[in-house]
Amino acid sequence: MSSHPPVKLSVIRDIAWKEWDPIGLASMEGGLESSGVADEYDGYLLHVAARLQNGEPDRAVVDYLVGVELDHMGLSRTASTQTRAAATVAALRTYVESLT
């Protein structure tokens, strides 16, 4: 098993709230931190980062984020669901690859 450099949660959050943010927490007063779901979101994002560090294909990780949005959060698919997930994975991939 290979060791990966640690990711910075603050960087992952910055990327995700710019690219993904499925329920608009970034635009709410107080943002993510005051939402009461920061731990849940952080778990999703750290899982994405770990999967990318382990070399999983982008498509599988995009599917995971779409599944989080549709299945775990119970949101409906929109025209931007796939695009936001893909943009998030691409940005997070760039970040985790910059750590090596």
KEVEX-386871 format. One line per 5 residues: number of its first residue (from 1); their letters; for each residue x, y, z of N, C-alpha, C. Coordinates in steps of 0.1 Angstrom, whole numbers, plus 2048, in hexadecimal, padded with zeros to 3 digits. Layout:
BEGIN
NUM) A) X:Y:Z:X:Y:Z:X:Y:Z | ...
end
This chain:
BEGIN
1) MSSHP) 808:7F4:800:800:800:800:809:80C:800 | 806:816:7F7:80F:822:7F6:809:82C:800 | 812:835:804:80F:840:80D:80D:84C:804 | 802:854:807:7FF:860:800:801:86C:809 | 806:877:803:807:883:80B:7F9:887:810
6) PVKLS) 7F8:88D:81C:7EB:891:821:7E5:89C:819 | 7D8:89C:818:7D1:8A7:811:7CD:8B1:81B | 7CC:8BE:817:7C7:8C8:820:7B8:8CA:81E | 7B0:8C8:828:7A2:8C8:828:79D:8D6:823 | 7A4:8E1:827:7A0:8EE:823:7A1:8F0:814
11) VIRDI) 7AB:8EA:80E:7AD:8EA:7FF:7A2:8E2:7F8 | 79F:8D6:7FD:795:8CE:7F8:787:8D5:7F9 | 784:8DB:804:778:8E3:806:777:8EE:7FC | 782:8F6:7FA:782:901:7F1:77E:8FC:7E3 | 784:8F1:7DF:782:8EC:7D1:773:8E8:7D0
16) AWKEW) 76E:8E0:7DA:761:8DA:7D9:756:8E5:7DA | 758:8EF:7E2:74D:8F9:7E3:74E:903:7D7 | 759:903:7D0:759:90B:7C3:752:902:7B8 | 755:8F5:7B8:751:8ED:7AC:744:8E5:7AF | 742:8E0:7BB:738:8D6:7BD:72C:8DC:7C5
21) DPIGL) 72D:8DD:7D2:723:8E4:7DB:714:8E1:7D6 | 710:8D4:7D7:703:8D1:7D1:6F6:8D7:7D7 | 6F7:8DC:7E4:6EC:8E2:7EA:6EE:8F1:7ED | 6F9:8F7:7E8:6FB:905:7E9:6FF:90A:7F7 | 706:902:7FE:70B:906:80C:714:911:80C
26) ASMEG) 71D:912:801:727:91D:801:720:92B:800 | 714:92B:7FB:70E:938:7F9:705:93C:805 | 703:933:80F:6FB:935:81B:703:93D:825 | 6FC:945:82C:703:94D:837:70A:944:840 | 717:946:843:71F:93E:84B:725:932:844
31) GLESS) 721:92F:837:727:925:82F:727:917:835 | 72F:90F:830:730:901:834:731:8FF:843 | 73A:907:849:73D:905:857:731:906:860 | 728:90F:85C:71C:911:865:710:908:860 | 712:900:856:707:8F8:851:703:8EC:859
36) GVADE) 70C:8E7:861:709:8DB:869:70C:8CE:861 | 710:8CF:855:713:8C3:84D:722:8C3:848 | 72A:8CB:84E:738:8CC:849:73F:8BE:84B | 73D:8B7:856:743:8AA:857:73F:8A0:84C | 732:8A0:849:72D:897:83F:734:89B:831
41) YDGYL) 734:8A7:82E:73A:8AC:821:749:8A9:821 | 750:8AB:82C:75E:8A9:82D:761:89A:82A | 758:891:830:75A:883:82D:759:87F:81F | 74F:885:818:74E:882:809:75B:887:802 | 75F:893:805:76B:899:7FE:778:891:801
46) LHVAA) 779:88D:80E:786:886:811:785:878:80A | 77A:872:809:778:866:802:77C:867:7F3 | 777:872:7ED:77B:875:7DF:78A:877:7DE | 790:87E:7E7:79F:881:7E6:7A6:873:7E7 | 7A2:86B:7F1:7A9:85E:7F3:7A7:855:7E6
51) RLQNG) 79C:855:7E0:79A:84D:7D4:7A3:852:7C9 | 7A4:85F:7C8:7AC:864:7BD:7BB:861:7C0 | 7BF:862:7CC:7CD:85F:7D0:7D0:850:7CE | 7C6:848:7CF:7C8:83A:7CC:7C7:836:7BD | 7C5:840:7B5:7C6:83E:7A6:7B9:83A:7A0
56) EPDRA) 7AE:83B:7A7:7A1:838:7A1:79E:841:795 | 798:83C:78B:795:844:77F:78B:84F:782 | 78D:85A:77C:784:866:77E:775:862:77D | 772:85A:773:764:856:771:75E:850:77D | 765:847:784:760:840:790:75E:84A:79B
61) VVDYL) 766:853:79C:765:85D:7A7:75A:867:7A4 | 759:86B:797:74D:873:794:740:86C:797 | 73F:85F:793:733:858:796:731:857:7A5 | 73B:856:7AD:739:857:7BC:733:864:7C0 | 738:86F:7BC:733:87C:7C0:725:87E:7BB
66) VGVEL) 722:879:7AF:714:87A:7AA:70B:871:7B3 | 710:866:7B7:708:85D:7C0:706:863:7CD | 710:86A:7D2:70E:871:7DF:703:87B:7DE | 703:883:7D3:6F9:88D:7D1:6EB:887:7CF | 6EA:87D:7C7:6DD:877:7C4:6D7:86E:7CF
71) DHMGL) 6E0:865:7D3:6DC:85A:7DC:6DD:85E:7EB | 6E8:864:7EF:6EA:867:7FD:6E3:874:801 | 6E3:87E:7F8:6DD:88B:7FC:6CF:88B:7F7 | 6CB:882:7EE:6BD:882:7E9:6B9:88D:7E0 | 6C3:893:7D9:6C1:89D:7D0:6BD:898:7C2
76) SRTAS) 6B7:8A0:7BA:6B3:89B:7AD:6BE:89F:7A3 | 6C0:897:799:6CA:89A:78F:6C6:8A7:787 | 6D0:8AF:786:6CE:8BB:77E:6D7:8BC:772 | 6D6:8C6:76A:6DE:8C7:75E:6ED:8C9:763 | 6EF:8CD:76F:6FD:8D0:773:703:8C5:77C
81) TQTRA) 6FB:8BB:780:700:8B0:789:70D:8AA:784 | 70D:8A5:779:719:89E:773:725:8A7:771 | 722:8B3:76C:72C:8BD:769:733:8C2:775 | 72B:8C5:780:731:8C9:78D:73A:8BE:793 | 735:8B2:792:73D:8A7:798:74A:8A5:790
86) AATVA) 749:8A6:783:755:8A4:77B:75F:8AF:77D | 75A:8BC:77E:763:8C7:781:76A:8C6:78E | 762:8C1:798:768:8BF:7A5:773:8B4:7A5 | 770:8A9:79F:77A:89E:79E:786:8A3:796 | 785:8AA:78C:790:8AF:784:799:8B8:78D
91) ALRTY) 793:8C1:794:79A:8CB:79C:7A1:8C3:7A8 | 79A:8BA:7AE:7A0:8B2:7B9:7AB:8A9:7B4 | 7AA:8A4:7A8:7B4:89C:7A2:7C1:8A4:7A1 | 7BF:8B0:79B:7CB:8B9:799:7D1:8BC:7A7 | 7C9:8BE:7B1:7CE:8C1:7BE:7D6:8B5:7C4
96) VESLT) 7D0:8A9:7C4:7D7:89E:7CA:7E3:89A:7C3 | 7E3:89C:7B6:7EF:899:7AE:7FA:8A3:7B0 | 7F7:8AF:7B4:801:8B9:7B8:808:8B6:7C5 | 803:8AD:7CD:809:8AA:7DA:814:8A0:7D8 | 815:899:7CD:81F:88E:7CC:82C:894:7C6
end
